[in-house]
Amino acid sequence: MLNKIKLKLKKNTEIFALCVLVFITVLSTSYYNFNKKKILTNYKNTLNNVYFKKTLNDVFNKLEPKFKKINHSISSGETFDGILESYSVNKKEISEIKKKLSSKLNLNKLTTNQKISFTIDQSDNLIKEFNIQISNTEKISLTRNIEQKKFDQKILVTKLNKKIIYSESIIMQSLYKSAMKQKIPVNTIIEFARIYGFQVDFQRDVKKRDSFQIMYEAFTNDKDKIVETGNIIFANLKLSGENNSLYFFDKKGSEGHYDKNGKSVKKALMKTPINGARLSSPFGMRKHPIDGFNKMHKGTDFAAPMGTPIMASGDGIIKKAGWCGGGGNCIVIRHNSTYQTVYAHMSKFASGMKKGIRVKQGQIIGFVGSTGKSTGPHLHYEVIVNGKKINSQTLKLPSGKILKGENRKIFETKKIKLDVLKSEKILGLN
């Protein structure tokens, strides 16, 4: 009986051992297969990552070419060095470019909206080609000479086409706004105001429903865009129904705008708006004859007998005719938005002189006196330019000449041609 039990236990132990061995074998095989699979997967992933990165780099290389073109419009406050440094151009490269440009351009005086363009080699951040605008029609171009390791320079000039543009409009608000609506360039509008500035006060003389005509030169590029404007060859400002036509005369030595009678629109202010007088006290520092201390004399004194006539030194409107404190009886004339003149110490005013009256150059406006702070009869004369009192005796003013002789004949011929051209423009024939 005992032997049977021992035999049975031995048999069961062998079966158990066999089962454990099978289990261990299966477990070991599974672990091995799992790790093998993991290793293979990691290996494949590594290969895929390498391939992906290589492919990605190829894509980026195609998106970022070796040579990159940069266009830059200069903003206020920017410097030449700062602009190039912002695009990772090294300082040595910047220095070489500046040295090459310095003979043609002042790089310390860059203007807002001035254009710069360059091509940069992204492999070494060296510039292959560099261009900078120096005017509406010119730019400097630098090209890297690889063999000589320097930049070759040349000036590129844009060829422009000249055309004559005619425009007209009724003024409803202001000359400027009406002209802008007609798409007239700003600098041409400013020039229009300038040539009329000696005879017209645009703030007071121009009224609603007055009108203007203008014919001017324009220079266009190959895209028909206006790059520059030239002379105003004809202008007319119709004020209160009265025409004020002006013609441009291009004869050398007499260039400028003239009215239909050949008189220049440039009006001169008289240095001495009084006859038979002597200069008694010039412009500058002096000891005041009444106050007794040194002070700036911001005018010119002309000694003359009591009652000597005083003339308006230029066309204009009387801004004041009355008492001016130390200046006594005085008249202030506004000639345009730039110039004013003052006449002081008068004994009396000429008949009809009052605020708002328009006077002509040479017209008598008053008479020499000694009113106000004055030690004797004289005229105190002041010229004010843009609000600042200046020396009338050193002020350079236009002559206001009239064309004569051969120049007048040439002018009349040109005037007729301009009138014909204007008519053709109005009718759309040209």
GIRA-V336691 format. One record per backbone hydrogen bond with DSSP energy under -0.5 kcal/mol. CO is the residue of the C=O (numbers start at 0). NH is the residue of the N-H. E is the energy in kcal/mol with one decimal. If there is no record, write none. Layout:
CO|NH|E, CO|NH|E
This chain:
0|4|-1.6, 1|5|-2.1, 2|6|-2.2, 3|7|-1.8, 4|8|-2.3, 5|9|-2.3, 6|10|-1.8, 7|11|-2.2, 8|12|-2.4, 9|13|-1.9, 10|14|-1.9, 11|15|-2.4, 12|16|-2.6, 13|17|-2.3, 14|18|-2.1, 15|19|-2.6, 16|20|-2.4, 17|21|-2.4, 18|22|-2.7, 19|23|-2.7, 20|24|-2.4, 21|25|-2.7, 22|26|-2.7, 23|27|-2.7, 24|28|-2.3, 25|29|-2.4, 26|30|-2.3, 27|31|-2.2, 28|32|-2.5, 29|33|-2.5, 30|34|-2.4, 31|35|-2.3, 32|36|-2.3, 33|37|-2.3, 34|38|-2.7, 35|39|-2.5, 36|40|-2.6, 37|41|-2.7, 38|42|-2.2, 39|43|-2.6, 40|44|-2.7, 41|45|-2.4, 42|46|-2.3, 43|47|-2.6, 44|48|-2.8, 45|49|-2.3, 46|50|-2.3, 47|51|-2.9, 48|52|-2.9, 49|53|-2.2, 50|54|-2.6, 51|55|-3.0, 52|56|-2.4, 53|57|-1.9, 54|58|-2.1, 55|59|-2.6, 56|60|-2.6, 57|61|-1.6, 58|62|-2.1, 59|63|-2.8, 62|64|-0.7, 65|67|-0.6, 65|121|-3.2, 67|119|-2.7, 69|117|-2.2, 71|73|-0.6, 71|115|-2.9, 73|112|-3.7, 74|77|-1.8, 78|82|-2.2, 79|83|-1.9, 80|84|-2.6, 81|85|-1.6, 83|86|-1.1, 83|88|-2.0, 84|87|-1.9, 89|93|-2.1, 90|94|-2.4, 91|95|-1.9, 92|96|-2.0, 93|97|-2.6, 94|98|-2.1, 95|99|-1.6, 96|100|-2.0, 97|101|-2.0, 100|103|-2.0, 100|104|-1.9, 104|106|-1.0, 105|108|-1.7, 110|113|-2.0, 113|73|-2.7, 114|132|-2.6, 115|71|-3.6, 116|130|-3.4, 117|69|-2.9, 117|119|-0.5, 118|127|-3.0, 118|128|-1.2, 119|67|-2.7, 119|121|-0.8, 120|123|-1.1, 120|124|-2.2, 120|125|-0.8, 124|89|-0.5, 125|120|-3.3, 127|143|-2.8, 128|118|-2.5, 129|141|-3.7, 130|116|-2.6, 131|139|-2.6, 136|157|-3.1, 137|133|-2.2, 137|134|-1.7, 138|155|-3.0, 139|131|-2.0, 140|153|-1.9, 141|129|-2.8, 142|151|-3.1, 143|145|-0.9, 144|148|-1.3, 144|149|-1.4, 149|144|-4.1, 151|142|-2.4, 153|140|-2.9, 153|155|-0.5, 154|156|-0.5, 155|138|-1.7, 156|158|-0.5, 160|219|-2.8, 162|164|-0.5, 162|217|-2.6, 164|215|-2.4, 166|213|-2.7, 168|211|-2.2, 169|171|-0.7, 170|208|-3.4, 173|177|-2.3, 174|178|-2.6, 175|179|-2.4, 176|180|-1.8, 177|181|-0.8, 178|183|-2.0, 179|182|-1.8, 184|187|-0.6, 184|188|-1.9, 185|189|-2.4, 186|190|-1.8, 187|191|-2.3, 188|192|-2.2, 189|193|-2.1, 190|194|-2.4, 191|195|-1.1, 192|196|-0.6, 193|196|-0.8, 195|198|-1.8, 195|199|-1.9, 199|201|-0.8, 200|203|-0.9, 200|204|-3.6, 200|205|-0.7, 204|206|-0.5, 206|209|-2.0, 209|170|-3.7, 210|237|-2.6, 211|168|-2.0, 212|235|-2.3, 213|166|-2.7, 214|232|-1.7, 214|233|-1.6, 215|164|-2.8, 216|229|-2.6, 217|162|-2.7, 217|219|-0.5, 218|226|-3.1, 218|227|-1.6, 219|160|-3.0, 220|223|-2.1, 224|220|-2.0, 227|218|-3.1, 230|216|-2.3, 230|232|-0.8, 232|247|-2.0, 233|214|-2.5, 234|245|-3.2, 235|212|-2.4, 235|237|-0.6, 236|238|-0.8, 237|210|-1.7, 237|239|-0.5, 238|241|-2.1, 240|242|-0.5, 241|238|-2.2, 243|236|-0.9, 245|234|-2.2, 246|257|-2.7, 247|249|-0.5, 248|255|-1.7, 250|253|-2.4, 255|248|-3.1, 256|264|-2.2, 257|246|-2.9, 258|261|-2.2, 261|402|-2.9, 262|258|-2.6, 264|266|-0.9, 271|273|-1.3, 272|310|-2.9, 273|276|-0.5, 277|279|-0.7, 277|302|-2.2, 280|300|-2.8, 283|296|-2.8, 285|287|-0.7, 285|294|-2.9, 287|291|-1.9, 292|287|-2.2, 294|285|-2.1, 295|297|-0.9, 296|283|-2.5, 296|298|-0.9, 299|380|-3.0, 300|279|-2.4, 300|280|-1.3, 300|302|-0.5, 301|378|-2.5, 302|277|-1.9, 304|307|-1.9, 307|367|-2.6, 308|274|-0.5, 309|364|-2.7, 309|365|-1.2, 311|361|-3.0, 312|269|-1.4, 315|358|-3.1, 316|333|-2.9, 317|355|-3.3, 319|331|-2.5, 321|329|-3.0, 323|326|-1.9, 324|327|-2.0, 325|372|-2.0, 326|344|-3.3, 327|323|-2.9, 328|345|-2.4, 329|321|-2.1, 330|342|-2.3, 331|318|-3.1, 331|319|-1.6, 332|334|-0.7, 332|340|-2.2, 333|316|-2.5, 337|385|-2.9, 338|334|-2.0, 338|335|-1.4, 339|383|-3.2, 340|332|-2.7, 341|381|-2.1, 342|330|-2.1, 343|379|-1.3, 344|368|-0.6, 344|370|-0.8, 345|328|-0.6, 347|366|-2.0, 349|352|-1.8, 351|353|-0.6, 353|356|-1.8, 356|317|-2.8, 358|315|-2.2, 359|362|-2.1, 362|311|-2.5, 364|349|-2.5, 365|309|-2.8, 366|346|-2.6, 366|347|-0.8, 367|306|-2.6, 368|377|-2.1, 371|373|-1.5, 376|303|-1.0, 377|368|-0.6, 377|379|-0.5, 378|301|-2.6, 378|380|-0.7, 379|343|-2.4, 380|299|-2.7, 381|341|-2.1, 382|384|-0.5, 382|389|-2.6, 383|339|-1.9, 383|385|-0.6, 384|387|-1.8, 387|384|-3.0, 389|382|-0.7, 389|391|-0.7, 390|393|-0.9, 390|394|-0.9, 394|396|-0.7, 400|263|-2.9, 403|406|-1.0, 403|407|-0.8, 404|408|-1.6, 405|409|-2.4, 406|410|-2.5, 407|411|-2.4, 408|412|-1.8, 409|413|-2.3, 410|414|-2.8, 411|415|-1.9, 412|416|-2.0, 413|417|-2.4, 414|418|-2.1, 415|419|-2.2, 416|420|-2.5, 417|421|-2.4, 418|422|-2.0, 419|423|-2.2, 420|424|-2.3, 421|425|-2.3, 422|426|-2.0, 423|427|-0.6, 423|428|-3.0, 423|429|-0.8, 424|427|-0.6
